[in-house]
Amino acid sequence: MMTTFEALADPTRRRILDLLRERPRLVGELVDLLEASQPLISKHLRVLREVGLVNVRQDAQRRRYELRPEPLAEIDAWLKTYRYLWEARYDRLESLLEELQEKEQKHGKD
């Protein structure tokens, strides 16, 4: 079985999630919006369903898919532990830019 991260690695599946973020959609809508074949979209939806990122509701013969945000919240919580790495780099970059601006202003006055 595929993991959530493996499922999210595919750009088509990410685009499906983007569309489902707006509202639940029928398979046919996704096919039209993504300009892809129905079997391909169904394959991607099956993967997303298996990893728990979407729910499906059967309406007569139509299937309506909706986003399940809970697994994404779990990923976000895990990623938070790594954000400090980027924040520290941005802080160093900001300090460097301030130093360069100060030097430029000082040399401009000379």
Secondary structure, 3 states (H helix, E strand, C coil): CCCHHHHHCCHHHHHHHHHHHHCCEEHHHHHHHHCCCHHHHHHHHHHHHHCCCEEEEEECCEEEEEECCHHHHHHHHHHHHHHHHHHHHHHHHHHHHHHHHHHHHHHHHC
